[in-house]
């Protein structure tokens, strides 16, 4: 096997790999064996089918694909190992010369990203203030009220609707020509007036109405409304209020606390619990903001030419993340692209700079860890694991430990987490 190496700009290397016919035959034979174990041919047991019979029962494309699965993986690994090339991303493979007859060489190119040279500024000058986790008394009271509101009881009323009331509505939207607009009609539609869950202007129109009253009014949908066909559209709604309720007066006492928590607990203890929960949220938020500021400062002093293949790989990852978020919101990807008026290629182009920034930041952080000689001992990993296990119920800790010890990635994850904690501690003012 022959390997020609050519250095490319932006820390990429092009490998031209020439595979002799006999090596190609070796991996084709392996592919035939593998296929012979999976196909069914009358009169033969799986694994005992002659090569010529296997060839007759699989397409040329299937055989070639299976052969290349083995050949590319094995010859590429051999090429980078023998030439001591430290790759950091999947290769881009392009077949240059295929096998057409016996004795032909198989030639392909693999463009790979290698670790680029990283030039760091003086990271020791970076100092960021960590915000103290404070919870204002007003926030505690508001949170307790919100929790209590979830357990509110409602009663029917006979008066005009006002802010804070809960109503049931029946409505339908029509265009300027008086035609009904699809997906704008609803019956027994619940809404708490003043919460702002409806299109701006809709809840205002309900204010002052009585049960059984009908009304017509116009609403202009926001230009950034999630449903693209409705963006900026003027709609005439026909509305009737079918039910109106007001919230019964409640008070936070020991009985209400028991109703909320399912435990006998006094108001003071519940308030302390709410404060502790809020403090955890604030600490988490402050920690994330602090770490983001540190990474931003590291990014400013990191100079590196990021390989294009690495950027492409990052873009694919970001694309996958966005698709997952869209799916979680209950929207189809094609519909989402239609809504933002972009193609998938447009989305990838938009992600190019953010992807490059993410990679630079990651490489910068890794370089600081390396230059600062941040190390993590096995003892520290063990202590971190013990800390993690304490969060499990006592009867589950043994099983959790066994799973952790079987998972090689778990220890690496904890090691990286400890390393990151040490890094961020360096920059605390």
C-alpha positions in Angstrom: 0.0 0.0 0.0 1.3 3.4 -1.0 0.5 6.7 0.9 1.3 10.1 -0.5 0.9 13.0 1.9 0.2 16.6 1.0 -0.2 19.4 3.6 -3.1 21.7 3.0 -4.0 25.1 4.5 -5.8 25.5 7.8 -4.3 22.4 9.4 -5.5 19.8 7.0 -3.6 16.9 5.3 -4.5 15.1 2.1 -3.7 11.4 2.0 -3.7 9.8 -1.4 -3.8 6.0 -0.6 -3.1 3.5 -3.3 -4.4 0.0 -2.5 -3.0 -2.9 -4.6 -5.4 -5.3 -6.2 -4.4 -8.2 -3.9 -5.3 -6.2 -0.8 -8.6 -5.2 -2.3 -9.3 -8.9 -3.0 -8.5 -9.6 0.7 -11.2 -7.3 1.9 -13.6 -8.4 -0.8 -13.2 -11.9 0.4 -13.9 -10.8 4.0 -17.1 -9.0 2.7 -18.2 -12.1 0.9 -17.8 -14.2 4.1 -19.8 -11.6 6.1 -22.6 -11.5 3.5 -22.6 -15.4 3.4 -23.4 -15.4 7.1 -26.5 -13.2 6.6 -28.1 -14.2 3.3 -30.4 -17.2 2.8 -29.9 -19.5 -0.2 -31.9 -22.7 -0.6 -29.8 -25.8 -0.2 -27.0 -24.1 1.8 -26.4 -23.3 5.4 -25.5 -19.8 6.4 -21.7 -19.5 6.6 -21.2 -22.4 4.2 -22.3 -20.8 0.9 -19.6 -20.8 -1.9 -18.3 -17.4 -3.1 -19.7 -17.8 -6.6 -23.2 -18.5 -5.2 -22.9 -15.5 -2.8 -22.0 -13.3 -5.8 -25.1 -14.5 -7.7 -27.4 -13.6 -4.8 -26.1 -10.1 -3.9 -26.0 -7.1 -6.1 -22.6 -5.6 -7.2 -23.5 -2.4 -5.2 -24.0 -4.4 -2.0 -20.8 -6.3 -2.4 -18.8 -3.2 -3.2 -20.3 -1.3 -0.3 -19.5 -4.1 2.1 -16.0 -4.4 0.7 -15.3 -0.6 1.1 -16.6 -0.7 4.6 -13.7 -2.9 5.6 -11.1 -1.6 3.1 -11.5 2.1 3.9 -11.6 1.7 7.6 -8.5 -0.6 7.7 -6.3 1.1 5.1 -7.0 4.6 6.5 -6.2 3.5 10.0 -3.0 1.9 8.8 -2.0 5.0 6.8 -2.4 7.5 9.7 -0.8 5.1 12.2 2.3 4.4 10.1 2.8 8.1 9.2 2.1 9.3 12.8 -0.7 11.6 11.8 -2.8 12.8 14.7 -6.2 13.4 13.3 -9.0 15.3 15.2 -12.0 14.8 12.9 -13.5 12.3 10.5 -11.9 12.2 7.1 -13.5 13.3 3.8 -13.1 10.5 1.4 -13.1 10.7 -2.4 -12.6 7.6 -4.6 -10.2 8.5 -7.4 -9.7 5.2 -9.2 -12.0 2.2 -8.9 -11.3 -1.4 -9.6 -12.5 -2.1 -13.2 -10.5 -5.3 -14.0 -8.1 -7.7 -12.3 -4.8 -6.1 -11.4 -6.2 -2.6 -11.1 -5.2 -0.5 -8.1 -7.9 1.1 -5.9 -7.0 4.8 -5.2 -8.7 7.2 -2.9 -8.1 10.5 -1.2 -8.7 11.2 2.5 -8.6 14.8 3.6 -8.2 14.9 7.4 -7.9 17.7 10.0 -4.9 17.6 12.3 -4.4 19.4 15.5 -3.7 23.0 14.5 -1.1 25.2 16.1 -2.7 27.2 18.9 -1.3 30.6 20.0 -2.5 31.7 23.4 -2.3 35.2 24.9 -1.7 35.8 28.6 -4.5 33.8 30.2 -3.2 34.5 33.7 -4.6 38.1 33.4 -8.1 36.8 33.2 -10.0 37.5 36.4 -13.8 37.4 36.6 -16.0 38.1 39.6 -18.4 35.4 40.7 -21.8 36.8 41.6 -23.1 35.8 45.1 -26.3 33.8 45.0 -28.9 36.1 46.6 -32.6 35.6 46.8 -34.7 38.6 47.5 -37.6 38.2 50.0 -40.0 39.5 47.3 -39.0 36.7 45.0 -39.7 34.1 47.8 -43.2 35.6 48.4 -44.0 35.6 44.6 -42.9 32.0 44.2 -45.0 30.9 47.2 -48.0 32.7 45.7 -47.4 31.0 42.3 -47.2 27.6 43.9 -50.4 28.3 45.9 -52.1 29.4 42.7 -51.6 26.0 41.2 -53.9 24.6 43.9 -56.5 27.3 43.5 -60.2 26.6 43.5 -62.5 28.4 41.1 -66.2 29.3 41.2 -68.6 30.4 38.6 -69.5 34.1 38.6 -72.2 36.3 37.0 -70.5 39.7 36.3 -68.3 41.3 33.7 -64.9 39.7 33.0 -61.8 41.3 34.5 -58.1 40.6 34.8 -57.4 37.4 36.8 -60.7 35.7 35.9 -60.7 32.3 34.1 -63.0 32.1 31.1 -64.0 29.5 28.6 -64.3 30.8 25.0 -65.7 29.8 21.7 -64.2 31.6 18.7 -63.2 31.5 15.1 -61.0 33.8 12.9 -62.0 35.2 9.4 -60.0 36.9 6.7 -60.8 40.3 5.2 -63.1 38.7 2.7 -65.1 37.0 5.5 -63.8 33.5 4.8 -63.0 31.2 7.8 -59.3 30.8 8.4 -58.1 27.2 9.1 -56.9 26.4 12.6 -58.3 29.6 14.2 -61.4 28.0 15.7 -61.8 26.6 19.2 -64.6 25.6 21.6 -64.4 25.4 25.4 -61.0 27.2 25.2 -59.7 28.0 28.7 -57.8 31.2 29.4 -56.9 33.2 32.5 -57.2 36.8 31.6 -54.1 38.8 31.9 -51.6 35.9 31.6 -50.9 36.9 28.0 -51.0 33.4 26.4 -53.3 34.5 23.6 -52.3 36.7 20.6 -51.8 40.3 21.8 -55.1 42.2 22.0 -57.2 39.0 22.2 -57.5 38.9 26.0 -58.2 42.6 26.1 -61.2 42.0 24.0 -62.6 39.5 26.5 -62.4 42.0 29.4 -65.8 43.5 30.2 -67.8 40.7 28.6 -70.4 38.7 30.4 -71.3 35.0 30.1 -73.3 34.3 26.9 -72.2 37.6 25.3 -70.9 37.6 21.7 -68.3 40.0 20.2 -66.4 40.7 17.0 -63.0 42.3 16.9 -59.8 42.6 14.8 -56.4 41.3 15.8 -53.2 41.8 13.9 -50.8 38.8 14.5 -47.1 39.7 15.4 -44.6 39.6 12.6 -42.6 37.0 14.4 -45.6 34.7 15.2 -44.6 31.0 15.3 -47.0 30.0 12.5 -45.6 31.6 9.3 -48.9 32.0 7.4 -50.3 34.1 10.3 -47.3 36.5 10.6 -48.5 40.1 10.4 -52.0 38.9 9.3 -55.1 40.9 10.3 -57.9 38.6 11.5 -61.5 39.3 12.5 -62.5 37.1 15.4 -66.1 36.1 16.3 -66.1 35.4 20.0 -68.5 34.2 22.7 -67.8 33.9 26.4 -69.4 30.6 27.5 -68.1 30.5 31.1 -66.6 32.8 33.7 -64.9 31.9 37.0 -63.0 33.7 39.7 -60.4 32.3 42.0 -61.5 31.6 45.6 -59.6 33.5 48.2 -56.7 31.5 49.6 -54.2 32.0 52.4 -50.9 30.4 53.0 -51.2 28.5 56.2 -50.2 25.1 57.5 -53.2 23.4 55.9 -52.3 24.9 52.5 -48.6 23.8 52.9 -49.8 20.2 53.5 -52.0 20.5 50.4 -49.1 21.6 48.3 -46.4 19.3 49.7 -48.4 16.3 50.9 -46.5 16.6 54.2 -47.3 18.1 57.5 -45.1 21.2 57.5 -45.5 24.7 58.8 -45.3 27.8 56.7 -41.9 28.9 58.0 -40.3 25.5 57.0 -42.0 25.7 53.6 -40.7 29.2 53.1 -37.2 28.1 53.9 -37.5 25.2 51.5 -38.7 27.6 48.7 -35.8 29.9 49.5 -33.3 27.0 49.3 -34.7 25.9 46.0 -34.5 29.4 44.6 -31.0 29.7 45.8 -30.0 26.6 43.9 -31.5 28.0 40.7 -29.6 31.3 41.2 -26.3 29.5 41.9 -26.7 27.5 38.8 -27.5 30.6 36.7 -24.6 32.5 38.2 -22.2 29.6 37.6 -23.3 29.3 34.0 -22.9 33.1 33.4 -19.4 33.1 35.1 -18.2 30.2 33.0 -19.5 31.8 29.8 -17.6 35.0 30.7 -14.4 33.0 31.3 -14.8 31.1 28.0 -15.4 34.4 26.1 -12.2 35.9 27.5 -10.2 32.7 26.6 -11.7 32.9 23.1 -10.4 36.5 22.8 -6.8 35.5 23.3 -6.9 32.3 21.3 -5.4 32.4 17.8 -5.9 29.3 15.7 -6.8 28.3 12.1 -9.6 25.9 12.4 -9.7 23.1 9.8 -12.7 23.2 7.4 -13.5 19.6 8.0 -13.7 20.2 11.8 -16.1 23.2 11.2 -18.3 21.0 8.9 -18.4 18.4 11.6 -19.4 20.9 14.2 -22.1 22.4 11.9 -23.6 18.9 11.5 -23.7 18.6 15.3 -25.4 21.9 15.7 -27.9 21.0 13.0 -28.7 17.8 14.9 -29.1 19.8 18.1 -31.5 22.3 16.5 -33.6 19.5 14.9 -33.9 17.9 18.3 -35.1 21.2 19.8 -37.6 21.7 17.0 -38.9 18.2 17.5 -39.3 18.7 21.2 -41.5 21.7 20.5 -43.8 19.5 18.4 -42.8 21.0 15.0 -41.6 19.2 11.9 -38.2 20.3 10.6 -39.5 21.2 7.1 -42.2 23.3 8.7 -39.7 25.0 10.9 -37.5 25.9 7.9 -40.6 27.2 6.1 -41.3 29.4 9.1 -37.8 30.9 9.3 -37.8 31.2 5.5 -34.5 29.3 5.1 -33.3 26.1 3.5 -31.2 23.6 5.4 -28.1 24.8 3.4 -29.0 28.4 4.5 -29.1 27.2 8.1 -25.7 25.6 7.7 -24.2 28.7 6.2 -25.6 30.7 9.2 -23.9 28.3 11.6 -20.4 28.5 10.0 -19.2 31.4 12.2 -20.8 30.1 15.5 -19.4 26.6 14.8 -15.9 28.0 14.3 -16.2 30.1 17.5 -17.3 27.0 19.5 -14.3 25.0 18.2 -11.9 27.9 18.9 -13.2 28.2 22.5 -12.9 24.5 23.0 -9.3 24.4 21.7 -8.5 27.5 23.8 -9.8 25.9 27.0 -7.9 22.7 26.3 -4.7 24.7 25.6 -5.0 26.6 28.9 -5.6 23.3 30.8 -2.4 22.0 29.1 -0.3 25.1 29.7 -1.5 25.5 33.3 -0.7 21.8 33.9 -4.1 21.1 35.4 -4.2 17.4 36.4 -6.8 15.2 37.9 -5.9 12.3 40.2 -7.7 8.9 40.4 -8.5 9.8 44.0 -10.3 13.0 42.9 -12.4 11.0 40.4 -13.3 8.5 43.2 -14.3 11.4 45.5 -16.4 13.0 42.8 -18.1 9.6 42.2 -18.9 9.2 45.9 -20.4 12.7 45.9 -22.5 11.8 42.9 -23.6 8.5 44.4 -24.9 10.3 47.5 -27.6 11.9 45.4 -29.1 8.4 44.7 -31.5 6.7 47.2 -29.5 4.4 49.5 -30.9 1.2 48.1 -29.8 2.2 44.5 -26.3 3.3 45.3 -24.7 -0.1 44.9 -26.3 -0.6 41.5 -25.3 2.9 40.4 -21.7 2.3 41.4 -21.6 -1.0 39.4 -22.9 0.8 36.3 -20.4 3.6 36.8 -17.5 1.2 37.0 -18.6 -0.6 33.9 -18.9 2.6 31.9 -15.5 3.8 30.6 -17.0 7.1 29.5 -18.3 7.9 33.0 -14.9 8.2 34.6 -13.7 10.3 31.6 -16.7 12.6 32.0 -16.0 13.1 35.8 -12.3 13.7 35.1 -13.2 16.4 32.5 -15.7 18.0 34.9 -13.1 18.2 37.7 -10.6 19.6 35.3 -13.1 22.3 34.2 -13.8 23.2 37.8 -10.1 23.7 38.5 -9.8 25.8 35.3 -12.6 28.1 36.3 -11.4 28.4 39.8 -8.1 29.9 38.4 -10.0 32.8 36.9 -12.1 33.6 40.0 -11.5 37.2 41.2 
